Amino acid sequence: MFITAASIEHQNNVLQLGFSSLRMRLRARLPRRPSRSWQRQIESLERRQLLSVVVLQPSDLAAVSPLYGSVKRESAAIHTSQAPATGQGVAGLLSSISPAVTPPKNTPPKLVEKASAKPSPVTGTAVTLAALATDVRGAANLTYTWAVAAMPSGASVPVFSINATNAAKNTTATLGAAGTYRFTVSIADTAGLRTTSSVNVAVKQSLTSVTISPASIIISVGGTQQFIATAKDQFGRALVSQPKFTWKSSGGKITPRGLFTTPMTMGNVTVTATATAMGRSFECGTTVTVIPSFGDPQIRSLILTLDADGSLDRGDLMQILLTVGNEDGVVDATEFNDLKTLVADASIFHIPGYVAALAGYVVDGNPANAHYQGQPLGNLSAGSSTTILHDLVDKWFLGTDHPAVTGTGITYRTVAGSLFVNGPSYTDMFQGNLGDCYLIATLGALAKSNPSVIENMIIPNGDNTWTVRFYESDGAPDYVTVDRALPTNGYGYLVYAGWCFQATNSQNELWIPLVEKAYAEWNETGQEGGAGTNSYSSIESGNPAAVYDQVLGNQSAVYLPTTDPTNLVEPALINAITANKPVTAGTYDDPGNGLVGSHAYTVIGYDSASDTFLLYNPWGCDQPSPLTFSQLQASVAYFFSADASVSVSFGSALVGCSGPGLAGLLNQAPAASRADVFASDLAASNGVAPLSMPVPVHPAKTPVASVGIKVTADDWWLDALVASHSPRSLTARTPILKRLSPSPLEAIDAAFA
């Protein structure tokens, strides 16, 4: 009898072979006509023990007999009594298994170690869970799945480090609150049979931190505040049973129950609360800012509201100033005193330095307040109208008090452009129809030496205004604000710095025109050293050394390229240029060598190969050729330099740097005539031995002929020494200048227009 595919399929169903994988292999390998090769394959599979158990149901034996002969079941094995005529077939396969092995019954996994938790109880935020089981099909095939059967009310669902894998026999659960948890693990084999185990976990609160409410607060002098401390557990929740707290304060007074009374001085006070419980001790501190007592409730409320972010910026101060007196149009005594208090205690409210200075000019007064836009104004006082207050705010914070112009047909226009285009550079200089070459050339020299000096002296306010910083003679920073409006002619071109810039050109670079305008405004404060008026004419002619001091806040140096038999000035000048220090040159009234008379130049380089110096004209045109030092001696009256290596950020503390001064450039030969008197004055003022230095021989030219004073040899070096602001001469400058008439500085200032 031949075996067909259908008969084999029927036999598979009734024989109920133990392993489905073997049935599939038999069906795949079985040909329609059994052969000896098929029999060998089955025997090979048997030898490799891929067929371990064949199970026959008794009810199916009859169905097998017609195909393979009579088959009967005996107690210990399965045998066939007759084989088919051709091919061994399944009966032969069955007869080769003797005796047959009864397969083990698949059972659920068996627990070896029930679910457990460590530590117990839990005082942290996590617990380690473990369980272990065996299985007839191998422990490696088991899957451990953990779940939360119960947890504290309001707690977040725990997160398991590993789950639903064989490795999850050990896992860590991250907890969310104190209380009782119940964890259950389900252990399953590959057939889906499973066993479970559970464990209860007790999580206790543990003191971990202390908080104070309010966290930070501003209180007026003499005020009180009740503080509340809270001890919290490892989950950031308040302990059910709060411990006793110990209170302390670095100033003022605080009761054992946390009632704080401020000291009578303003500043910051630290309040702390300490808790001890469960063998642990924790402390929390908070800062109390004690502010002045403001008499006007509206001002106090506005200050505290705007200071909620921890500081009062420029916009905050403007809002406060412009709000005062609006209800009746008058700044009354209480409001005025509150404003003075605010300005005096600017550091308490973290007001930026330049903002506090501008607010001080508004509230405390400034010589420049005498006029506004050409009309009398005056300082603010109790009883002033809000119109005066608003004009002062506009003047100092918005730069609306424009300097008076020189000449006819000149009007202010809003000018397009940017503060910087590719950063400040000496090539940005375009001196216009104003005799301030000393200012423009010095700004160009600073831009070449250290551009950040220029960048740090100007702060953009973000509203088309810029606040510019200068330094007073005592080193204190001073500030003015300028807007985008600049003097232009009838054709819309700038007439001063930025000469011939078209007002509507978006490519304009405005830093020099804006600093020039700020310098003219600053003159009105009396600190710049000019005529004390808010005008462009007030800054015509001046001293480059003064500009270095006013921009850098340090002492400048003056070099005299006169006939110098000891040859100290030339190497000093070369060293300054090589060290990238800013250097400005001032010429005689008739200098020759292609230079403009009584004019300031920026010194931009020294060529050692040709031993020549390169000067740059702040006009932006008519540039001179390289000059030797001998040519400079015949043409240049003074060189001015300073140390620009330190760039002070806007609003930062002043960093002083001393220049070499003239005394460091000259030898120590005996002085003569008036020099001895000057040295004695220095000694009396400074408590030092008299200086001893030569009087340079002046060439047959006068550098200041146009001022109408006679300059002697003694005056020549004396003027330079005083102008140098050297360390010794600086403190003696005022008393000495009072004895000199006319002032040598006036002569220098007038020399370079």
BELJOSUL-V474175 format. One record per backbone hydrogen bond with DSSP energy under -1.0 kcal/mol. NH is the residue of the N-H (numbers start at 0). CO is the residue of the C=O. If there is no record, write none. Layout:
nh:NH co:CO
nh:NH co:CO
//
This chain:
nh:7 co:3
nh:8 co:4
nh:9 co:5
nh:10 co:6
nh:11 co:7
nh:12 co:8
nh:13 co:9
nh:14 co:10
nh:15 co:11
nh:22 co:18
nh:23 co:19
nh:24 co:20
nh:25 co:21
nh:26 co:22
nh:27 co:23
nh:28 co:24
nh:29 co:25
nh:38 co:34
nh:39 co:35
nh:40 co:36
nh:41 co:37
nh:42 co:38
nh:43 co:39
nh:44 co:40
nh:45 co:41
nh:46 co:42
nh:47 co:43
nh:48 co:45
nh:49 co:44
nh:59 co:56
nh:60 co:57
nh:64 co:60
nh:66 co:63
nh:67 co:63
nh:68 co:64
nh:73 co:76
nh:78 co:71
nh:80 co:69
nh:91 co:87
nh:92 co:88
nh:93 co:89
nh:94 co:90
nh:95 co:91
nh:96 co:93
nh:97 co:95
nh:109 co:133
nh:111 co:131
nh:112 co:131
nh:115 co:129
nh:117 co:127
nh:121 co:201
nh:126 co:172
nh:127 co:117
nh:128 co:170
nh:129 co:115
nh:130 co:168
nh:131 co:112
nh:133 co:109
nh:137 co:134
nh:140 co:137
nh:141 co:138
nh:142 co:187
nh:143 co:164
nh:144 co:185
nh:146 co:183
nh:148 co:181
nh:149 co:181
nh:154 co:151
nh:158 co:173
nh:160 co:171
nh:163 co:143
nh:168 co:165
nh:169 co:166
nh:170 co:128
nh:172 co:126
nh:173 co:158
nh:174 co:124
nh:178 co:202
nh:180 co:200
nh:181 co:149
nh:182 co:198
nh:183 co:146
nh:184 co:196
nh:185 co:144
nh:186 co:194
nh:187 co:142
nh:188 co:192
nh:191 co:188
nh:194 co:186
nh:196 co:184
nh:198 co:182
nh:200 co:180
nh:202 co:178
nh:203 co:121
nh:207 co:231
nh:208 co:231
nh:210 co:229
nh:212 co:227
nh:216 co:286
nh:218 co:288
nh:220 co:290
nh:222 co:219
nh:224 co:259
nh:226 co:257
nh:227 co:212
nh:229 co:210
nh:231 co:208
nh:232 co:236
nh:235 co:232
nh:238 co:230
nh:245 co:273
nh:247 co:271
nh:249 co:269
nh:252 co:260
nh:254 co:258
nh:257 co:254
nh:259 co:224
nh:260 co:252
nh:261 co:222
nh:266 co:289
nh:268 co:287
nh:270 co:285
nh:271 co:247
nh:272 co:283
nh:273 co:245
nh:274 co:281
nh:276 co:279
nh:279 co:276
nh:281 co:274
nh:283 co:272
nh:285 co:270
nh:287 co:268
nh:288 co:216
nh:289 co:266
nh:290 co:218
nh:299 co:295
nh:300 co:296
nh:301 co:297
nh:302 co:298
nh:303 co:299
nh:304 co:300
nh:305 co:301
nh:306 co:302
nh:307 co:304
nh:309 co:306
nh:311 co:348
nh:316 co:312
nh:317 co:313
nh:318 co:314
nh:319 co:315
nh:320 co:316
nh:321 co:317
nh:323 co:319
nh:325 co:322
nh:328 co:324
nh:330 co:383
nh:331 co:329
nh:335 co:331
nh:336 co:332
nh:337 co:333
nh:338 co:334
nh:339 co:335
nh:340 co:336
nh:341 co:337
nh:342 co:338
nh:343 co:339
nh:344 co:340
nh:345 co:342
nh:349 co:346
nh:350 co:345
nh:355 co:351
nh:356 co:352
nh:357 co:353
nh:358 co:354
nh:359 co:355
nh:360 co:356
nh:361 co:357
nh:362 co:358
nh:363 co:359
nh:368 co:365
nh:369 co:366
nh:371 co:374
nh:374 co:371
nh:376 co:369
nh:377 co:368
nh:382 co:330
nh:383 co:380
nh:385 co:328
nh:388 co:384
nh:389 co:385
nh:390 co:386
nh:391 co:387
nh:392 co:388
nh:393 co:389
nh:394 co:390
nh:395 co:391
nh:396 co:392
nh:397 co:393
nh:399 co:393
nh:401 co:399
nh:403 co:533
nh:410 co:487
nh:412 co:485
nh:414 co:483
nh:415 co:502
nh:417 co:507
nh:427 co:424
nh:428 co:425
nh:430 co:617
nh:432 co:494
nh:433 co:431
nh:435 co:433
nh:439 co:435
nh:440 co:436
nh:441 co:437
nh:442 co:438
nh:443 co:439
nh:444 co:440
nh:445 co:441
nh:446 co:442
nh:447 co:443
nh:448 co:444
nh:449 co:445
nh:452 co:449
nh:454 co:450
nh:455 co:451
nh:458 co:466
nh:460 co:464
nh:465 co:481
nh:466 co:458
nh:467 co:479
nh:468 co:456
nh:469 co:477
nh:470 co:549
nh:471 co:475
nh:474 co:471
nh:477 co:469
nh:479 co:467
nh:481 co:465
nh:485 co:412
nh:487 co:410
nh:488 co:492
nh:491 co:488
nh:493 co:500
nh:494 co:486
nh:497 co:429
nh:498 co:429
nh:499 co:493
nh:500 co:497
nh:502 co:491
nh:504 co:501
nh:507 co:504
nh:509 co:417
nh:510 co:418
nh:513 co:509
nh:514 co:510
nh:515 co:511
nh:516 co:512
nh:517 co:513
nh:518 co:514
nh:519 co:515
nh:520 co:516
nh:521 co:517
nh:522 co:518
nh:523 co:520
nh:524 co:521
nh:525 co:522
nh:534 co:532
nh:535 co:403
nh:538 co:535
nh:539 co:536
nh:540 co:434
nh:546 co:542
nh:547 co:543
nh:548 co:544
nh:549 co:545
nh:550 co:546
nh:551 co:547
nh:552 co:548
nh:554 co:656
nh:556 co:640
nh:558 co:638
nh:561 co:559
nh:566 co:563
nh:571 co:567
nh:572 co:568
nh:573 co:569
nh:574 co:570
nh:575 co:571
nh:576 co:572
nh:577 co:573
nh:578 co:574
nh:579 co:576
nh:580 co:575
nh:583 co:639
nh:584 co:600
nh:585 co:637
nh:586 co:598
nh:587 co:634
nh:594 co:591
nh:597 co:587
nh:600 co:584
nh:601 co:615
nh:602 co:582
nh:603 co:613
nh:604 co:613
nh:606 co:611
nh:610 co:606
nh:611 co:606
nh:612 co:626
nh:613 co:604
nh:615 co:601
nh:619 co:616
nh:626 co:612
nh:631 co:627
nh:632 co:628
nh:633 co:629
nh:635 co:631
nh:636 co:585
nh:637 co:585
nh:638 co:558
nh:639 co:583
nh:640 co:556
nh:651 co:648
nh:664 co:661
nh:674 co:671
nh:675 co:672
nh:677 co:673
nh:678 co:674
nh:679 co:675
nh:680 co:676
nh:681 co:677
nh:682 co:678
nh:683 co:679
nh:684 co:680
nh:685 co:681
nh:686 co:682
nh:700 co:698
nh:706 co:703
nh:707 co:704
nh:715 co:711
nh:716 co:712
nh:717 co:713
nh:718 co:714
nh:719 co:715
nh:720 co:716
nh:721 co:717
nh:722 co:718
nh:723 co:719
nh:724 co:721
nh:729 co:725
nh:735 co:731
nh:736 co:732
nh:737 co:733
nh:738 co:735
nh:746 co:742
nh:747 co:743
nh:748 co:744
nh:749 co:745
nh:752 co:597
//
